[in-house]
Every structure is written in C-alpha cells, then in structure tokens.
Amino acid sequence: MNKLELINALKNEAGISKADSAKVVQIFFDSMSEALAKDERVEIRGL
C-alpha cells in the first residue's frame, strides 16, 4: 500500500474528504519521522 492508497482507504472508511485524509496521513508520518529522528521509539501495536 502506498501513501495515496492509504489516503483513499482512510477517506472511504472514515467518510471524510480526501484533503482531510491527506492531512491526517501527513501528520501521522511527520510525527513518526520526527520521533525517529530524535532516536525515540515508535511502536504500533496490534498489527
């Protein structure tokens, strides 16, 4: 799954606009990237 596919899945599942879905995905990845850049632990449970 690429970023666009993730945005579209979020749009369809959450019933929100594509623009809002794109913002959510970008914030999520930016937050993870910032944490990793600071050598912080990133954990996604339940996958």
N, C-alpha and C positions, 0 to 999 in steps of 0.2 A: 504494500500500500504506500503510495506516495502522498505528499502533502495535500495536493488537490483532491485526491480521493478521500483523505481524512476530513477535509473541509466539507466535502459533499455529504459524507456519511453523517457528520455532526449536524449539518443543515437538515437532512432528512429525518434523523432520529429525534432531534430536539425541536424541530419545527421552527427554526429561526432562520433569518436571512443568511445568504451566502456571505455577505460582508461581515455580519456579526460572527459567523462561524470562523471566518478567516482571522478575525481579531483574537478570538479565543485560542485558536491553534497557534498563532504567532506569540501570544503572551505565554502560553504553555512552553513552547520551545525556547523562547528567550529566557524564561525563568530557569529552565533546566540548564541551558548553556551558561548562564551567569553562575549558577551553583557549581557546575563542573569546573569553570574557570578559576573558582576560588578553592578548588580541591575539596568541595563539600560532597557529601554522599547524596546520591539521587536514587531513590528506591520506589519502584512501582509494584505494589503488592497485588496479588490476585490474578496475575496474568499467567 
